[in-house]
């Protein structure tokens, strides 16, 4: 999780050069897709799952920035002699850049006048993020690379849909050489409304030339699951250790990690069951 950043606008494109390891970006709709006003392409053959694209969240889904964020927030509370409630953070802050004011309000409620205003608390949390959000702590999650490779091998189109700012997203796609897998990347800079609003997922689907109903979304947080569900996508939740205790029942499936996600042709299957 990263600090909220000014929101911009722009087309989601494949990362390139210093931002990733794919080809030069173009403002395009990968894979084509029906033109406005034209009927959609015929559906899949009987017995085949309808998915033709997979859209991944980044933080907590592909890379574990969740635990470093929790540790930074916990360190902020500890500086005022308080303990950060894990469930509150997982429910109200994880995956929600706009959730930090609630975090600060909780701290002030416990400390009274001892805690400064939001501006000072945000500044201090930013410094703690710098200490905790380092490459040795923001790690690639188990099964991430394999899931991307299996999806690519199955001929599925891939995108990232993240609420985090663009520099942050590109940093970790570049660091772990994940950019080559994706046809489109949508970040918090590309939307006017962040998750749980579905805008990021709808933009990613449009960039892939896929109808939302034919996209599979992979998420870790309740906020992300709600966003993908609102976009009309099939949703697989892969909670982290910090969010596993929450109710992810809004997702179509909940898996232990990405290694349990299997892809076959345009169909998408978890190894332990089918959609």
C-alpha positions, 0 to 999 in steps of 0.5 A: 500500500502506498501513500495517496497521490494526485490523480491524473488521467491517461491511457493505460499502456504496457510498461516500457523502458525504465518503467518495465520491460515490454515494447514501446507503448502505443495507445491501442486496444490489445486484441481488438474487441468489438467496435462501439455499436457492433455486436459482441463476438460469439461466446465460448464453445459449450463446456468452456469458461468464458474468460479471455483476459485476467486482470491482476491487482498489484499490492498484496496480490503480486507483491507483498507490500501489505505487510510492510505497510502494516508494520509502518502503520504499527510503528506509527501507533507504537510511537504514541504507546499504542498498538494497531488493531490488526483487524481494523487495519485489514478491514479499513486501510488495506487496499484503500488509500483513502482509509488512512484518515480513519487510521489517524482518527483511531490513533487520535481517539486513543491518544487525545491531544498527544497525537498531531493532525492528519498532515503531521501524521501522514508526513511521519507515516511517509517516513516510516514507509520509506524505512519499510517499503524496501526491496528486501521487504516488498517481496514477490508473492508465492506463485506470482510468476508461475501464474502469469506464465501459465496465463500467457501460455494459455493465450489470455490477455493480461492487465494490472489494475491498481489503486497505487500511483503509477511510479510505485506500480512501475517500480515493482513491475520493473524490479521483479521483471513482471512488465513483459507479461502485461498488455495494459497497466492501469494505476491510480493516476489513470482514474478519477475514482479508486477502488472500491469503484470499478473504474480501474477494472473497467479501464483495464478491460477496455484496454484489453478489448475484453468485455468485463464479463469475460475477465477474471480479476485476481485480488487480495483485499475486500476493497479490490474484490468489491471493485472487480465485482462491481465491474461485473467480473469473475473474482478470485480472492487470494488473501494475504496472511494479514487479510485471510481472517476477513470475509471474502465471500463476495469473491467467486473463489478464495485460494490460498496462493496464486499457485492454485490458479490454473489456466487452459486455453480461453478457460480459467480453472483453479486446480482444485475446482472449476468456475 
